Amino acid sequence: MSAAPPTCLFCQIARGPAPAARVLETDAVIAFLDHRPLFPGHCLVIPREHVETLGDLPSPLTAPLFDVVAAVARALEAGLGADGTFVAINNRVSQSVPHLHVHVVPRRRGDGLRGFFWPRGRYESPAAMEDTRARIARALAGG
């Protein structure tokens, strides 16, 4: 967590002066319509507290944030007749506002959105895959 910059749009929404089409508010979290949606109903879910990335999210906010994400996902299906949802977070790269936000996008079969938006590949070898796995495991273990 870091100090909120005075120009943080999502902090302004959380405090109230900036307008937003709010769909759900709790003491810790706000969900509102994205002003440039992939599809109608595309929502953003943010912690009220200024947090820049998922890695910065304090543990006590994890459940409140993702409880609202899950509730919004269910509401997009029930309220809009969506077949499902796409849920995504950008951390730094492609993060248009440096305040943690979760995209919850309604999906319909045949909507034209194809899986992930980026190219997928393969590991160059089983050894390369194992090296990647080991490096992540070491980082998770604090080493």
N, C-alpha and C positions, 0 to 999 in steps of 0.2 A: 504494500500500500504506500502511496506517496501523497504529498500535499496536493490538493486539487488546484490546478491552474485556474486563474479567474476566468479564462476564456473557454473552459471545458463545457461544450454544449450539453453533454449528458448530465453534468452536475447542475447546470442551469435548469434542465428539465426536472431533475430530482428535487431541486429547491422550489420550483414553481414558476419562476419568471418566464422561462422559455415555453412556448406552446408545444403540446404533443397530443396526439389522439390516443389517450390512455385507455387501455383495456383492462388493466388490473393493477392495483397498488396494495402493497403491504408495508409494514414498518421498515423493512429492509430492502425491498425490491419494487421496481416499476416495470410494467410491460406496456409497450405502445406500438402503434403502427409505424413501420419504416416509411419515411416520406418518399422514397424511391424504391418501391417494392419490386421484387422479382415477379411476384404474382399478388393480386389483391389479397389482403389478409396477412402479408409478410410482417411479422412482429419482431421487435427488439426487446430483449429482457436485460435489465441492468441492475446492478446493486446501487442503492442510493449513495453509499459511501464511495468515494473516489478510489477505484482500483484500476490499474492500467491493463493488466493481463491476467489470464487464468492462473498463472504461477504466483501472482501476487495476492490472490483471493484468500483472505483469512478463513481458516477452517470453520469457524462458527457461521460464516455466510454461505458455505457450500450448499448445505441442505435447503436453506430458504431460497437461494437462487434457482437451484435445479428443481425444487418443488414447483416454482412458478413456471419454469420452462415446460415441465411435464403437463401442468394444468393448461397452459396456452396450447400446447400440441393437441391435447384432447379437445379443447374448445374449437380449434380450427377444423377438426374432423366433424365434430357434432354441429357446430354453428354454421360452417360454410360447406359442409358436405365433402370436404377433402378426403381423398383416399388414404392419405398419410401425410407425413411432414418430413422436411429436411431440417436438421438442427446443426448449426455450425458456429465456430468461434475462430476469429483471426487473432493471432497474437503478434503484434508489431507489423509483420508483413501483411499488406492489404487491410490493415486496421485503420479505417478512415477517421475514427475518433479514438484518441488514446484513453479510453475509458472502457473497461470490460463490457462487452455486449454479446449476447447470444442471439443469433438469428434463428427464428422459428418460421419456416416457410411452408405454406400449404402446398401439397403435391397432389396431382391427379394423373392417373395413367394416361400416357400420350401427351403430357404437357410440354414436351420438347426438352426438358432438362435431363441431361444424360449423366447419370451417376455423379462422379466427381468432375469438377471444372478443369482439372489439370491432367496432363499426361501421366500415365502410370507405366511402370517399367518392372524389370526383374533385377534381382541381385546378380552380379556378374558371376558368382559362384557360391556354393554352399559355405566355403570359408569366409567369403565377404559377408554373407548373412550372419554367420556366427560371430565375426568380429563386431558387427554392428550391434547384435544382441548383447554381447559381453560389455561393450562400452556403455550401453544404456543401463544394464544391470548394475555396473560399478557406480554410475552416477546416482542411481536410485538408492544404493547402499551407502552413499555418502563418501565414496572413495574416488 
